[in-house]
Amino acid sequence: MKKYEEVNLEFHGGGEPTQNWSLFKNALIYFKEQGQFNGLLPKINLSTNGVFSQKQMEWIAEHISSLQISLDGIKEIQDYQRPMINGGSLFEIVCNTIKFLLEKKVEVIIRSTVTEFGIDKIPEIVEFLLSTFPGVKIHLEPVSECGRGLQTGQRFPSPELFIEGFKNAEKIADVFGSEISYSGSSSN
């Protein structure tokens, strides 16, 4: 059997990478074909808002190795921090996407952005995510006061409160036999 080396392609940052679905899909197909042609095992990772049609979810489950999906926690927080353009809720859509992908055995990492609005709810967020989506990985991150963070007016939470909330959430994750991370944690 031929030994493959892995080659990675990651879509992260700069807006929703699947917005131009045709371009996104063609780029992935080309990457996979070229990787296989050159004897490499292609692995594709996607950071996304998780808003897809059923057909898109099925395609993603078949072609993408790992997804990091933005879900900021409970409905109240998600709706406040990530509303639809018309002010509507994306909460159920994103939750359904995560459930579908987990059922298809796709690796899912939920990325929750923590702001002043949700700083006191970090343990509640982690308990909700782990009980609703068994087997999911969780990455918490304080909001950055740049880019979208500046546009929305959502403020960086107190570092002390974030660390306290994170430590309490780690205890909850232990109960579920799971781990949580953030960019400054030792588990990264």
C-alpha positions in Angstrom: 0.0 0.0 0.0 1.3 3.5 -0.9 2.2 5.7 2.1 0.5 9.1 1.9 1.6 12.3 3.5 -1.1 14.6 4.6 -1.7 18.1 3.0 -3.9 20.6 4.7 -6.1 23.4 3.5 -7.9 25.6 6.0 -10.5 28.3 5.4 -10.4 30.7 8.3 -11.2 34.4 8.8 -12.0 37.3 6.5 -15.7 36.5 6.3 -17.8 33.5 5.5 -15.8 31.3 3.1 -18.8 29.5 1.7 -20.6 32.7 0.7 -19.5 32.1 -2.9 -20.6 28.5 -2.8 -19.6 27.6 -6.4 -16.0 29.1 -6.0 -15.6 27.4 -2.6 -16.8 24.0 -3.9 -14.6 24.2 -7.0 -11.5 25.2 -5.0 -12.0 22.2 -2.6 -12.5 19.8 -5.5 -9.4 21.1 -7.2 -7.3 20.9 -4.0 -8.5 17.3 -3.4 -7.7 16.2 -7.0 -4.3 17.8 -6.9 -3.4 16.3 -3.5 -4.4 12.8 -4.6 -2.6 13.2 -8.0 0.6 14.1 -6.1 0.2 11.2 -3.7 -0.9 13.3 -0.7 -3.9 12.8 1.5 -5.9 16.0 1.4 -7.4 17.3 4.7 -9.8 20.3 4.7 -10.7 22.4 7.6 -13.4 25.1 7.6 -14.3 27.9 10.0 -17.8 28.9 9.3 -21.0 30.5 10.6 -22.8 27.1 10.1 -25.6 28.5 7.9 -26.2 26.0 5.1 -28.9 24.4 3.0 -29.5 20.7 3.4 -27.7 20.0 0.1 -24.7 22.0 1.2 -24.5 20.2 4.6 -24.5 16.9 2.8 -21.7 18.0 0.5 -19.7 19.4 3.4 -20.1 16.1 5.4 -18.7 14.2 2.5 -15.8 16.5 1.6 -14.6 18.3 4.7 -12.5 16.8 7.6 -13.1 19.3 10.3 -15.3 22.3 10.9 -15.1 25.1 13.4 -18.6 26.5 13.7 -19.4 29.8 15.4 -22.0 29.4 18.1 -21.7 31.8 21.0 -23.7 29.7 23.4 -27.2 29.8 24.5 -29.9 31.3 22.3 -30.0 34.6 24.1 -26.3 35.2 23.5 -26.2 33.9 20.0 -29.2 36.1 18.9 -27.6 39.1 20.5 -24.1 38.6 19.1 -24.9 37.1 15.7 -28.3 38.2 14.5 -29.5 37.8 10.9 -29.3 41.0 8.8 -33.0 41.5 9.4 -32.6 40.9 13.1 -33.9 37.4 13.1 -32.4 34.4 14.8 -29.9 31.9 13.4 -29.7 29.9 16.6 -31.8 26.9 15.5 -30.2 26.8 12.0 -26.7 26.6 13.4 -27.7 24.0 16.1 -29.3 21.9 13.4 -26.1 22.1 11.3 -24.0 21.0 14.2 -26.3 18.1 15.0 -26.4 17.0 11.4 -22.6 17.0 11.0 -22.0 15.2 14.3 -24.4 12.5 13.1 -22.3 12.2 9.9 -19.2 11.7 12.1 -17.6 15.0 11.0 -15.3 16.6 13.6 -16.9 19.7 14.9 -15.3 22.4 17.1 -17.7 25.0 18.4 -16.1 28.4 18.7 -17.9 30.6 21.2 -16.9 34.3 21.3 -17.1 35.7 24.8 -18.1 39.4 25.3 -19.1 41.4 28.3 -22.7 40.3 27.5 -22.0 36.6 28.2 -18.9 36.7 30.5 -20.9 35.6 33.5 -22.4 32.7 31.6 -19.3 30.8 30.5 -20.0 27.7 32.6 -23.7 27.7 31.5 -22.6 28.0 27.8 -20.2 25.1 28.1 -22.8 22.9 29.9 -25.4 23.7 27.3 -23.0 22.9 24.4 -21.7 19.7 25.8 -25.2 18.4 26.8 -26.7 19.4 23.5 -23.9 18.2 21.2 -22.2 15.1 22.7 -18.7 14.6 21.3 -18.2 18.2 20.3 -15.0 20.1 21.1 -15.3 23.7 22.4 -13.1 26.6 21.9 -13.8 29.8 23.8 -12.3 33.1 22.8 -12.7 36.6 24.1 -14.0 39.1 21.5 -11.3 41.1 19.8 -11.8 44.9 19.8 -11.1 45.1 16.1 -12.9 44.2 12.8 -16.4 43.0 13.5 -15.9 43.5 17.3 -15.5 47.2 16.7 -18.5 47.4 14.3 -20.9 45.7 16.8 -19.7 47.6 19.9 -19.3 44.3 21.8 -16.6 44.8 24.3 -13.7 42.7 25.5 -14.6 41.1 28.8 -12.5 41.4 31.9 -9.5 39.1 31.6 -9.9 38.1 35.3 -13.6 37.2 34.8 -12.8 35.3 31.6 -10.1 33.2 33.3 -12.4 32.6 36.3 -15.3 31.5 34.0 -13.0 29.4 31.9 -11.7 27.5 35.0 -15.3 26.9 36.2 -16.2 25.7 32.7 -13.2 23.3 32.7 -14.8 21.6 35.7 -18.0 21.1 33.8 -16.1 19.8 30.8 -14.4 17.2 33.0 -17.8 15.9 34.1 -18.7 15.4 30.5 -15.3 13.8 29.8 -14.4 16.6 27.4 -11.9 19.4 27.1 -12.3 23.1 26.3 -9.7 25.4 25.0 -8.9 29.0 24.3 -5.9 30.6 22.5 -4.1 31.1 25.8 -4.8 27.7 27.4 -2.2 25.0 27.8 -4.5 22.4 26.0 -3.8 24.1 22.6 
